[in-house]
Amino acid sequence: MHPTGSSRTSLTAFGVTDAALTSFFRVLGERKVATEALDAKLREVAARHLTLSKQAEASPDDDPQVAEIKKEAVVALGVGDYVLAEDLLQRAYDADLAAARRAQDAANKRYLTAAKTRADIGELKWTQLRYAAAAQDFQQAANLVPSGEALVRSRYLVSLGLTAIDAGDYPLAGGALTEALSIQERMLGPEHPDVAAGLNNLASLYQAQGRYAEAEPLFKRALAIGDKVLGPEHPDNAVRLSNLAMLFRDQKRYAEAEPLAERALAISEKALGPEDPEVATRANNLAVVYRYRGRHDEAEPLFKRALAIGDKALGPEHPDVATWLSNLAMLYRDLDRYAEAEPLARRALEIDEKVLGPEHPEVAVRLNVLALLYKDQGREAEAEPLFKRALAISDKALGPEHPITKLIRADMRPNGPPSNARPEIPK
């Protein structure tokens, strides 16, 4: 194929060389372009050639090595050497891509270290019991993690979920713990210890939300994994046994709860020693079961032991200590020992208001306990504002259908005896 005179003249006027024109017709011949379409296709190829020549020029942002390669490619294009031009552009692409990957690797490393530092700040706030602030830091840490580091993200999501539970933000906790568990199951397999921990965490959230039917199979699956992978005497299993016992307690399945709580305490004592804070939690939970079974003489020393360990290991203003104070107050209420119960309930309320804030659902529980003590003694004028405040907090934080909200609503009724339902949100 040969160009017509008019085609050659119009194209060379735009700076197309004879060598390039020869390449155009070679391309058209290879593609078997029909004669009647020759002029139109020739102009199309020429237009693309000119556009490409302009685009292939080096830009001010190019690396010097890449810029030099592109200059050579433009020269090759000018003489219609498309084979060489393609090779040169491929070399420029490869150089850019390699540099970008090196830069991305370096950026990812910095994102990971930044995420860890943000998480360390969260841990610092968690240590100070600043739960809501810590949750924000863990959220930021998780969001900084590069997409290829899903397991790292899952660790920060777990911390976010747990601090959100402590802060009373259950929707935030649910999203974080659900995503973390999904990542762990996908990347670690269904029987990994981290998966068992994730199941336990999500089940604990469901328990706090009153979603007992959803929590039970998760606790049981976590226990089954722990028994198989860690062994039945591992302290992590004690946590899950105790949590399942409290779940059964919430459902008034006391006979099922008791052996689990007893075994949990025995495992923790053996594995961790008698003064560990985990032992205090296990002792408290067993005492709660004994109390509901009417075994007050066995429950009282366990509550006192939990408090002694907590005051020493956690400090007198820790929220766990508030829970144990409140539980002992309720035991004394059962026994009409109001003079002993009231200062414990007051101290528990003061701790949670100071540490957790006035709108936390735990504060609603503390208010309800103190109001019950006043109501039992005929001090209705003192009880009523506490009940109302407790109900407002619980209704807002947990919802009107949550067991705790229903409990408070029942307890504040003027007629009928106050309920003996559970006084605390489970740990």
Secondary structure as UniProt FT lines:
FT   HELIX           5..13
FT   TURN            14..15
FT   HELIX           18..30
FT   TURN            31..32
FT   HELIX           35..37
FT   HELIX           38..55
FT   TURN            60..61
FT   HELIX           64..78
FT   TURN            79..80
FT   HELIX           82..127
FT   TURN            128..129
FT   HELIX           131..144
FT   TURN            147..148
FT   HELIX           150..167
FT   HELIX           170..188
FT   TURN            190..191
FT   HELIX           193..208
FT   TURN            209..210
FT   HELIX           212..229
FT   TURN            232..233
FT   HELIX           235..250
FT   TURN            251..252
FT   HELIX           254..272
FT   TURN            274..275
FT   HELIX           277..292
FT   TURN            293..294
FT   HELIX           296..313
FT   TURN            316..317
FT   HELIX           319..334
FT   TURN            335..336
FT   HELIX           338..356
FT   TURN            358..359
FT   HELIX           361..376
FT   TURN            377..378
FT   HELIX           380..397
FT   TURN            400..401
FT   HELIX           403..411
//
